[in-house]
Amino acid sequence: GMQAVGRAVLPRVARAGRGPAARRGMSGAASYEEEVAEMNKWRVISYIAVPASLALMAYNLSKHHEHKENVPYPYMNIRNKEFPWGKCNLFDKFSGRCTDN
């Protein structure tokens, strides 16, 4: 019955996964040497690109840039009730910009 069919089919299915034809190549199925060469290429690119981008960032941040004036619009910082620790928000309280009066 079904057991005989299972015994006949299972070994063939198990064998189908073996051998060079059944090997599944990922990423183009490159050889080990090609994979190592590709890894070393990207390592060199990283060693060049990371310091260059950090240097560009440092240069851009070191240039003078203007800050916009902080305009106290009437719709900003609307407080309908006090905070549990007083009238100031925590950032202003700990920075010393605001004192509870």
FENCOR-V771020 format. One record per pair of residues at least 24 apart in sequence whose C-alpha atoms are under 8 Angstrom apart, sorted by the first residue. I is the first residue (numbers start at 0). J is the second residue. If there is no record, write none. Layout:
i: <I;I>
j: <J;J>
This chain:
none
